[in-house]
Amino acid sequence: MSGPNKNRMALLTWAVVYPLITSLLAVLEPFLAGVPMPIRSFVLTLIMVPTMVYLIMPTATSKLSAWLNPN
């Protein structure tokens, strides 16, 4: 068993990360305006990584398993 196609997994990850980062930045901007960049990045990743790992990627990889694992 070789696992998911790496190129397709990378594309899926980007397709999920980009809109999530964009959305979080838009939502958090009013609250974090004027906060130093390292703290903004910390808050963004504190929300984004668990959301990706526990919610979005399991759902996305499950729904797209046939595409990720071509025979």
Helices and strands as residue ranges (DSSP letters): H 6-32, H 37-51, I 52-56, H 57-63, H 65-68
